[in-house]
């Protein structure tokens, strides 16, 4: 299974970016997909998640500014980021919690990360 992110870059404060993530490979079903971020010197933190049923969850600092969504193909997830702040600067990682067979075990897969830099 591969998880690949795209869409990071440099943007001024107040601007917008859209991150994309696609999971591919031998996948039986998806559970939760989400976005995490890690700023220099800090631990990785949850940004937003979306369940297979469409339930979303956001960390408080991005509520009202970021929107997570899934594509028509269940293997894709997007993060629309508006009103960006310098504090949003981090490497953003996509996570896919999925099953590779029809059993009870769920596996976590991570992408390589994409840099988001917000200048003041």
Phi and psi in radians as a Rosetta constraint file:
Dihedral C 1 N 2 CA 2 C 2 CIRCULARHARMONIC -2.106 0.35
Dihedral N 2 CA 2 C 2 N 3 CIRCULARHARMONIC 2.475 0.35
Dihedral C 2 N 3 CA 3 C 3 CIRCULARHARMONIC -2.167 0.35
Dihedral N 3 CA 3 C 3 N 4 CIRCULARHARMONIC 2.143 0.35
Dihedral C 3 N 4 CA 4 C 4 CIRCULARHARMONIC -2.223 0.35
Dihedral N 4 CA 4 C 4 N 5 CIRCULARHARMONIC 2.209 0.35
Dihedral C 4 N 5 CA 5 C 5 CIRCULARHARMONIC -1.786 0.35
Dihedral N 5 CA 5 C 5 N 6 CIRCULARHARMONIC 2.757 0.35
Dihedral C 5 N 6 CA 6 C 6 CIRCULARHARMONIC -2.702 0.35
Dihedral N 6 CA 6 C 6 N 7 CIRCULARHARMONIC 2.870 0.35
Dihedral C 6 N 7 CA 7 C 7 CIRCULARHARMONIC 1.884 0.35
Dihedral N 7 CA 7 C 7 N 8 CIRCULARHARMONIC -0.019 0.35
Dihedral C 7 N 8 CA 8 C 8 CIRCULARHARMONIC -1.255 0.35
Dihedral N 8 CA 8 C 8 N 9 CIRCULARHARMONIC 3.073 0.35
Dihedral C 8 N 9 CA 9 C 9 CIRCULARHARMONIC 2.828 0.35
Dihedral N 9 CA 9 C 9 N 10 CIRCULARHARMONIC -2.918 0.35
Dihedral C 9 N 10 CA 10 C 10 CIRCULARHARMONIC -1.851 0.35
Dihedral N 10 CA 10 C 10 N 11 CIRCULARHARMONIC 2.290 0.35
Dihedral C 10 N 11 CA 11 C 11 CIRCULARHARMONIC -2.516 0.35
Dihedral N 11 CA 11 C 11 N 12 CIRCULARHARMONIC 2.644 0.35
Dihedral C 11 N 12 CA 12 C 12 CIRCULARHARMONIC -1.376 0.35
Dihedral N 12 CA 12 C 12 N 13 CIRCULARHARMONIC 2.715 0.35
Dihedral C 12 N 13 CA 13 C 13 CIRCULARHARMONIC -0.959 0.35
Dihedral N 13 CA 13 C 13 N 14 CIRCULARHARMONIC 2.398 0.35
Dihedral C 13 N 14 CA 14 C 14 CIRCULARHARMONIC 1.615 0.35
Dihedral N 14 CA 14 C 14 N 15 CIRCULARHARMONIC -0.189 0.35
Dihedral C 14 N 15 CA 15 C 15 CIRCULARHARMONIC -1.464 0.35
Dihedral N 15 CA 15 C 15 N 16 CIRCULARHARMONIC -3.045 0.35
Dihedral C 15 N 16 CA 16 C 16 CIRCULARHARMONIC -2.307 0.35
Dihedral N 16 CA 16 C 16 N 17 CIRCULARHARMONIC 2.655 0.35
Dihedral C 16 N 17 CA 17 C 17 CIRCULARHARMONIC -2.512 0.35
Dihedral N 17 CA 17 C 17 N 18 CIRCULARHARMONIC 2.678 0.35
Dihedral C 17 N 18 CA 18 C 18 CIRCULARHARMONIC -2.177 0.35
Dihedral N 18 CA 18 C 18 N 19 CIRCULARHARMONIC 2.111 0.35
Dihedral C 18 N 19 CA 19 C 19 CIRCULARHARMONIC -1.687 0.35
Dihedral N 19 CA 19 C 19 N 20 CIRCULARHARMONIC 2.511 0.35
Dihedral C 19 N 20 CA 20 C 20 CIRCULARHARMONIC -2.145 0.35
Dihedral N 20 CA 20 C 20 N 21 CIRCULARHARMONIC 2.626 0.35
Dihedral C 20 N 21 CA 21 C 21 CIRCULARHARMONIC -2.517 0.35
Dihedral N 21 CA 21 C 21 N 22 CIRCULARHARMONIC 2.354 0.35
Dihedral C 21 N 22 CA 22 C 22 CIRCULARHARMONIC -2.309 0.35
Dihedral N 22 CA 22 C 22 N 23 CIRCULARHARMONIC 2.313 0.35
Dihedral C 22 N 23 CA 23 C 23 CIRCULARHARMONIC -1.854 0.35
Dihedral N 23 CA 23 C 23 N 24 CIRCULARHARMONIC 2.393 0.35
Dihedral C 23 N 24 CA 24 C 24 CIRCULARHARMONIC -2.457 0.35
Dihedral N 24 CA 24 C 24 N 25 CIRCULARHARMONIC 2.828 0.35
Dihedral C 24 N 25 CA 25 C 25 CIRCULARHARMONIC 2.157 0.35
Dihedral N 25 CA 25 C 25 N 26 CIRCULARHARMONIC -2.780 0.35
Dihedral C 25 N 26 CA 26 C 26 CIRCULARHARMONIC -1.462 0.35
Dihedral N 26 CA 26 C 26 N 27 CIRCULARHARMONIC 1.527 0.35
Dihedral C 26 N 27 CA 27 C 27 CIRCULARHARMONIC -2.017 0.35
Dihedral N 27 CA 27 C 27 N 28 CIRCULARHARMONIC 2.223 0.35
Dihedral C 27 N 28 CA 28 C 28 CIRCULARHARMONIC -1.515 0.35
Dihedral N 28 CA 28 C 28 N 29 CIRCULARHARMONIC -0.842 0.35
Dihedral C 28 N 29 CA 29 C 29 CIRCULARHARMONIC -2.801 0.35
Dihedral N 29 CA 29 C 29 N 30 CIRCULARHARMONIC 2.760 0.35
Dihedral C 29 N 30 CA 30 C 30 CIRCULARHARMONIC -1.808 0.35
Dihedral N 30 CA 30 C 30 N 31 CIRCULARHARMONIC 2.499 0.35
Dihedral C 30 N 31 CA 31 C 31 CIRCULARHARMONIC -1.784 0.35
Dihedral N 31 CA 31 C 31 N 32 CIRCULARHARMONIC -1.650 0.35
Dihedral C 31 N 32 CA 32 C 32 CIRCULARHARMONIC -1.926 0.35
Dihedral N 32 CA 32 C 32 N 33 CIRCULARHARMONIC 2.437 0.35
Dihedral C 32 N 33 CA 33 C 33 CIRCULARHARMONIC -2.096 0.35
Dihedral N 33 CA 33 C 33 N 34 CIRCULARHARMONIC 2.583 0.35
Dihedral C 33 N 34 CA 34 C 34 CIRCULARHARMONIC -2.775 0.35
Dihedral N 34 CA 34 C 34 N 35 CIRCULARHARMONIC 3.028 0.35
Dihedral C 34 N 35 CA 35 C 35 CIRCULARHARMONIC -2.093 0.35
Dihedral N 35 CA 35 C 35 N 36 CIRCULARHARMONIC 2.376 0.35
Dihedral C 35 N 36 CA 36 C 36 CIRCULARHARMONIC -2.206 0.35
Dihedral N 36 CA 36 C 36 N 37 CIRCULARHARMONIC 2.847 0.35
Dihedral C 36 N 37 CA 37 C 37 CIRCULARHARMONIC -2.490 0.35
Dihedral N 37 CA 37 C 37 N 38 CIRCULARHARMONIC 2.704 0.35
Dihedral C 37 N 38 CA 38 C 38 CIRCULARHARMONIC -2.422 0.35
Dihedral N 38 CA 38 C 38 N 39 CIRCULARHARMONIC 2.039 0.35
Dihedral C 38 N 39 CA 39 C 39 CIRCULARHARMONIC -1.576 0.35
Dihedral N 39 CA 39 C 39 N 40 CIRCULARHARMONIC 2.753 0.35
Dihedral C 39 N 40 CA 40 C 40 CIRCULARHARMONIC -0.972 0.35
Dihedral N 40 CA 40 C 40 N 41 CIRCULARHARMONIC 2.270 0.35
Dihedral C 40 N 41 CA 41 C 41 CIRCULARHARMONIC 1.353 0.35
Dihedral N 41 CA 41 C 41 N 42 CIRCULARHARMONIC 0.078 0.35
Dihedral C 41 N 42 CA 42 C 42 CIRCULARHARMONIC -2.117 0.35
Dihedral N 42 CA 42 C 42 N 43 CIRCULARHARMONIC 2.852 0.35
Dihedral C 42 N 43 CA 43 C 43 CIRCULARHARMONIC -1.383 0.35
Dihedral N 43 CA 43 C 43 N 44 CIRCULARHARMONIC 2.755 0.35
Dihedral C 43 N 44 CA 44 C 44 CIRCULARHARMONIC -1.170 0.35
Dihedral N 44 CA 44 C 44 N 45 CIRCULARHARMONIC 2.378 0.35
Dihedral C 44 N 45 CA 45 C 45 CIRCULARHARMONIC -2.258 0.35
Dihedral N 45 CA 45 C 45 N 46 CIRCULARHARMONIC 2.658 0.35
Dihedral C 45 N 46 CA 46 C 46 CIRCULARHARMONIC -1.248 0.35
Dihedral N 46 CA 46 C 46 N 47 CIRCULARHARMONIC 2.393 0.35
Dihedral C 46 N 47 CA 47 C 47 CIRCULARHARMONIC -1.827 0.35
Dihedral N 47 CA 47 C 47 N 48 CIRCULARHARMONIC -0.965 0.35
Dihedral C 47 N 48 CA 48 C 48 CIRCULARHARMONIC -2.806 0.35
Dihedral N 48 CA 48 C 48 N 49 CIRCULARHARMONIC 2.602 0.35
Dihedral C 48 N 49 CA 49 C 49 CIRCULARHARMONIC -2.350 0.35
Dihedral N 49 CA 49 C 49 N 50 CIRCULARHARMONIC 2.765 0.35
Dihedral C 49 N 50 CA 50 C 50 CIRCULARHARMONIC -2.459 0.35
Dihedral N 50 CA 50 C 50 N 51 CIRCULARHARMONIC 2.296 0.35
Dihedral C 50 N 51 CA 51 C 51 CIRCULARHARMONIC -1.488 0.35
Dihedral N 51 CA 51 C 51 N 52 CIRCULARHARMONIC 2.995 0.35
Dihedral C 51 N 52 CA 52 C 52 CIRCULARHARMONIC -1.095 0.35
Dihedral N 52 CA 52 C 52 N 53 CIRCULARHARMONIC -0.441 0.35
Dihedral C 52 N 53 CA 53 C 53 CIRCULARHARMONIC -1.560 0.35
Dihedral N 53 CA 53 C 53 N 54 CIRCULARHARMONIC -0.026 0.35
Dihedral C 53 N 54 CA 54 C 54 CIRCULARHARMONIC 1.698 0.35
Dihedral N 54 CA 54 C 54 N 55 CIRCULARHARMONIC 0.044 0.35
Dihedral C 54 N 55 CA 55 C 55 CIRCULARHARMONIC -1.261 0.35
Dihedral N 55 CA 55 C 55 N 56 CIRCULARHARMONIC 2.280 0.35
Dihedral C 55 N 56 CA 56 C 56 CIRCULARHARMONIC -1.929 0.35
Dihedral N 56 CA 56 C 56 N 57 CIRCULARHARMONIC 2.721 0.35
Dihedral C 56 N 57 CA 57 C 57 CIRCULARHARMONIC -2.528 0.35
Dihedral N 57 CA 57 C 57 N 58 CIRCULARHARMONIC 2.382 0.35
Dihedral C 57 N 58 CA 58 C 58 CIRCULARHARMONIC -2.284 0.35
Dihedral N 58 CA 58 C 58 N 59 CIRCULARHARMONIC 2.581 0.35
Dihedral C 58 N 59 CA 59 C 59 CIRCULARHARMONIC -1.264 0.35
Dihedral N 59 CA 59 C 59 N 60 CIRCULARHARMONIC 2.625 0.35
Dihedral C 59 N 60 CA 60 C 60 CIRCULARHARMONIC -1.008 0.35
Dihedral N 60 CA 60 C 60 N 61 CIRCULARHARMONIC -0.616 0.35
Dihedral C 60 N 61 CA 61 C 61 CIRCULARHARMONIC -1.214 0.35
Dihedral N 61 CA 61 C 61 N 62 CIRCULARHARMONIC -0.245 0.35
Dihedral C 61 N 62 CA 62 C 62 CIRCULARHARMONIC -1.988 0.35
Dihedral N 62 CA 62 C 62 N 63 CIRCULARHARMONIC -0.065 0.35
Dihedral C 62 N 63 CA 63 C 63 CIRCULARHARMONIC -1.034 0.35
Dihedral N 63 CA 63 C 63 N 64 CIRCULARHARMONIC 2.341 0.35
Dihedral C 63 N 64 CA 64 C 64 CIRCULARHARMONIC 1.509 0.35
Dihedral N 64 CA 64 C 64 N 65 CIRCULARHARMONIC -0.195 0.35
Dihedral C 64 N 65 CA 65 C 65 CIRCULARHARMONIC -2.019 0.35
Dihedral N 65 CA 65 C 65 N 66 CIRCULARHARMONIC -0.636 0.35
Dihedral C 65 N 66 CA 66 C 66 CIRCULARHARMONIC -1.886 0.35
Dihedral N 66 CA 66 C 66 N 67 CIRCULARHARMONIC 2.578 0.35
Dihedral C 66 N 67 CA 67 C 67 CIRCULARHARMONIC -2.339 0.35
Dihedral N 67 CA 67 C 67 N 68 CIRCULARHARMONIC 2.192 0.35
Dihedral C 67 N 68 CA 68 C 68 CIRCULARHARMONIC -1.743 0.35
Dihedral N 68 CA 68 C 68 N 69 CIRCULARHARMONIC 2.473 0.35
Dihedral C 68 N 69 CA 69 C 69 CIRCULARHARMONIC -2.625 0.35
Dihedral N 69 CA 69 C 69 N 70 CIRCULARHARMONIC 2.825 0.35
Dihedral C 69 N 70 CA 70 C 70 CIRCULARHARMONIC -1.940 0.35
Dihedral N 70 CA 70 C 70 N 71 CIRCULARHARMONIC 2.585 0.35
Dihedral C 70 N 71 CA 71 C 71 CIRCULARHARMONIC -1.356 0.35
Dihedral N 71 CA 71 C 71 N 72 CIRCULARHARMONIC 3.040 0.35
Dihedral C 71 N 72 CA 72 C 72 CIRCULARHARMONIC -1.052 0.35
Dihedral N 72 CA 72 C 72 N 73 CIRCULARHARMONIC -0.646 0.35
Dihedral C 72 N 73 CA 73 C 73 CIRCULARHARMONIC -1.419 0.35
Dihedral N 73 CA 73 C 73 N 74 CIRCULARHARMONIC 2.184 0.35
Dihedral C 73 N 74 CA 74 C 74 CIRCULARHARMONIC -1.110 0.35
Dihedral N 74 CA 74 C 74 N 75 CIRCULARHARMONIC -0.174 0.35
Dihedral C 74 N 75 CA 75 C 75 CIRCULARHARMONIC -1.564 0.35
Dihedral N 75 CA 75 C 75 N 76 CIRCULARHARMONIC 0.092 0.35
Dihedral C 75 N 76 CA 76 C 76 CIRCULARHARMONIC -2.069 0.35
Dihedral N 76 CA 76 C 76 N 77 CIRCULARHARMONIC 2.559 0.35
Dihedral C 76 N 77 CA 77 C 77 CIRCULARHARMONIC -2.480 0.35
Dihedral N 77 CA 77 C 77 N 78 CIRCULARHARMONIC 2.554 0.35
Dihedral C 77 N 78 CA 78 C 78 CIRCULARHARMONIC -2.182 0.35
Dihedral N 78 CA 78 C 78 N 79 CIRCULARHARMONIC 2.700 0.35
Dihedral C 78 N 79 CA 79 C 79 CIRCULARHARMONIC -2.294 0.35
Dihedral N 79 CA 79 C 79 N 80 CIRCULARHARMONIC 1.875 0.35
Dihedral C 79 N 80 CA 80 C 80 CIRCULARHARMONIC -1.537 0.35
Dihedral N 80 CA 80 C 80 N 81 CIRCULARHARMONIC 2.109 0.35
Dihedral C 80 N 81 CA 81 C 81 CIRCULARHARMONIC -2.030 0.35
Dihedral N 81 CA 81 C 81 N 82 CIRCULARHARMONIC 1.998 0.35
Dihedral C 81 N 82 CA 82 C 82 CIRCULARHARMONIC -1.990 0.35
Dihedral N 82 CA 82 C 82 N 83 CIRCULARHARMONIC 2.856 0.35
Dihedral C 82 N 83 CA 83 C 83 CIRCULARHARMONIC 0.856 0.35
Dihedral N 83 CA 83 C 83 N 84 CIRCULARHARMONIC 0.847 0.35
Dihedral C 83 N 84 CA 84 C 84 CIRCULARHARMONIC -1.132 0.35
Dihedral N 84 CA 84 C 84 N 85 CIRCULARHARMONIC 2.554 0.35
Dihedral C 84 N 85 CA 85 C 85 CIRCULARHARMONIC -2.124 0.35
Dihedral N 85 CA 85 C 85 N 86 CIRCULARHARMONIC 2.736 0.35
Dihedral C 85 N 86 CA 86 C 86 CIRCULARHARMONIC -0.955 0.35
Dihedral N 86 CA 86 C 86 N 87 CIRCULARHARMONIC -0.545 0.35
Dihedral C 86 N 87 CA 87 C 87 CIRCULARHARMONIC -1.181 0.35
Dihedral N 87 CA 87 C 87 N 88 CIRCULARHARMONIC -0.186 0.35
Dihedral C 87 N 88 CA 88 C 88 CIRCULARHARMONIC -1.480 0.35
Dihedral N 88 CA 88 C 88 N 89 CIRCULARHARMONIC -0.100 0.35
Dihedral C 88 N 89 CA 89 C 89 CIRCULARHARMONIC -1.074 0.35
Dihedral N 89 CA 89 C 89 N 90 CIRCULARHARMONIC 2.178 0.35
Dihedral C 89 N 90 CA 90 C 90 CIRCULARHARMONIC -3.103 0.35
Dihedral N 90 CA 90 C 90 N 91 CIRCULARHARMONIC 2.992 0.35
Dihedral C 90 N 91 CA 91 C 91 CIRCULARHARMONIC -1.556 0.35
Dihedral N 91 CA 91 C 91 N 92 CIRCULARHARMONIC 2.218 0.35
Dihedral C 91 N 92 CA 92 C 92 CIRCULARHARMONIC -1.771 0.35
Dihedral N 92 CA 92 C 92 N 93 CIRCULARHARMONIC 2.263 0.35
Dihedral C 92 N 93 CA 93 C 93 CIRCULARHARMONIC -2.026 0.35
Dihedral N 93 CA 93 C 93 N 94 CIRCULARHARMONIC 2.433 0.35
Dihedral C 93 N 94 CA 94 C 94 CIRCULARHARMONIC -1.659 0.35
Dihedral N 94 CA 94 C 94 N 95 CIRCULARHARMONIC 2.424 0.35
Dihedral C 94 N 95 CA 95 C 95 CIRCULARHARMONIC -2.169 0.35
Dihedral N 95 CA 95 C 95 N 96 CIRCULARHARMONIC 2.367 0.35
Dihedral C 95 N 96 CA 96 C 96 CIRCULARHARMONIC -2.156 0.35
Dihedral N 96 CA 96 C 96 N 97 CIRCULARHARMONIC 2.066 0.35
Dihedral C 96 N 97 CA 97 C 97 CIRCULARHARMONIC -1.732 0.35
Dihedral N 97 CA 97 C 97 N 98 CIRCULARHARMONIC 2.015 0.35
Dihedral C 97 N 98 CA 98 C 98 CIRCULARHARMONIC -2.580 0.35
Dihedral N 98 CA 98 C 98 N 99 CIRCULARHARMONIC 2.962 0.35
Dihedral C 98 N 99 CA 99 C 99 CIRCULARHARMONIC -1.924 0.35
Dihedral N 99 CA 99 C 99 N 100 CIRCULARHARMONIC 2.430 0.35
Dihedral C 99 N 100 CA 100 C 100 CIRCULARHARMONIC -1.775 0.35
Dihedral N 100 CA 100 C 100 N 101 CIRCULARHARMONIC -0.081 0.35
Dihedral C 100 N 101 CA 101 C 101 CIRCULARHARMONIC -2.694 0.35
Dihedral N 101 CA 101 C 101 N 102 CIRCULARHARMONIC 3.025 0.35
Dihedral C 101 N 102 CA 102 C 102 CIRCULARHARMONIC -1.428 0.35
Dihedral N 102 CA 102 C 102 N 103 CIRCULARHARMONIC 0.743 0.35
Dihedral C 102 N 103 CA 103 C 103 CIRCULARHARMONIC -1.988 0.35
Dihedral N 103 CA 103 C 103 N 104 CIRCULARHARMONIC -2.999 0.35
Dihedral C 103 N 104 CA 104 C 104 CIRCULARHARMONIC -1.456 0.35
Dihedral N 104 CA 104 C 104 N 105 CIRCULARHARMONIC -0.222 0.35
Dihedral C 104 N 105 CA 105 C 105 CIRCULARHARMONIC -1.411 0.35
Dihedral N 105 CA 105 C 105 N 106 CIRCULARHARMONIC 2.262 0.35
Dihedral C 105 N 106 CA 106 C 106 CIRCULARHARMONIC -1.867 0.35
Dihedral N 106 CA 106 C 106 N 107 CIRCULARHARMONIC 2.358 0.35
Dihedral C 106 N 107 CA 107 C 107 CIRCULARHARMONIC -1.964 0.35
Dihedral N 107 CA 107 C 107 N 108 CIRCULARHARMONIC 2.563 0.35
Dihedral C 107 N 108 CA 108 C 108 CIRCULARHARMONIC -1.811 0.35
Dihedral N 108 CA 108 C 108 N 109 CIRCULARHARMONIC 2.267 0.35
Dihedral C 108 N 109 CA 109 C 109 CIRCULARHARMONIC -2.162 0.35
Dihedral N 109 CA 109 C 109 N 110 CIRCULARHARMONIC 2.474 0.35
Dihedral C 109 N 110 CA 110 C 110 CIRCULARHARMONIC -2.065 0.35
Dihedral N 110 CA 110 C 110 N 111 CIRCULARHARMONIC 2.544 0.35
Dihedral C 110 N 111 CA 111 C 111 CIRCULARHARMONIC -1.413 0.35
Dihedral N 111 CA 111 C 111 N 112 CIRCULARHARMONIC 3.129 0.35
Dihedral C 111 N 112 CA 112 C 112 CIRCULARHARMONIC -1.462 0.35
Dihedral N 112 CA 112 C 112 N 113 CIRCULARHARMONIC -0.220 0.35
Dihedral C 112 N 113 CA 113 C 113 CIRCULARHARMONIC 1.684 0.35
Dihedral N 113 CA 113 C 113 N 114 CIRCULARHARMONIC 2.619 0.35
Dihedral C 113 N 114 CA 114 C 114 CIRCULARHARMONIC -2.375 0.35
Dihedral N 114 CA 114 C 114 N 115 CIRCULARHARMONIC 2.351 0.35
Dihedral C 114 N 115 CA 115 C 115 CIRCULARHARMONIC -1.402 0.35
Dihedral N 115 CA 115 C 115 N 116 CIRCULARHARMONIC 2.283 0.35
Dihedral C 115 N 116 CA 116 C 116 CIRCULARHARMONIC -2.068 0.35
Dihedral N 116 CA 116 C 116 N 117 CIRCULARHARMONIC 2.130 0.35
Dihedral C 116 N 117 CA 117 C 117 CIRCULARHARMONIC -2.156 0.35
Dihedral N 117 CA 117 C 117 N 118 CIRCULARHARMONIC 2.177 0.35
Dihedral C 117 N 118 CA 118 C 118 CIRCULARHARMONIC -1.981 0.35
Dihedral N 118 CA 118 C 118 N 119 CIRCULARHARMONIC 2.061 0.35
Dihedral C 118 N 119 CA 119 C 119 CIRCULARHARMONIC -1.627 0.35
Dihedral N 119 CA 119 C 119 N 120 CIRCULARHARMONIC 2.605 0.35
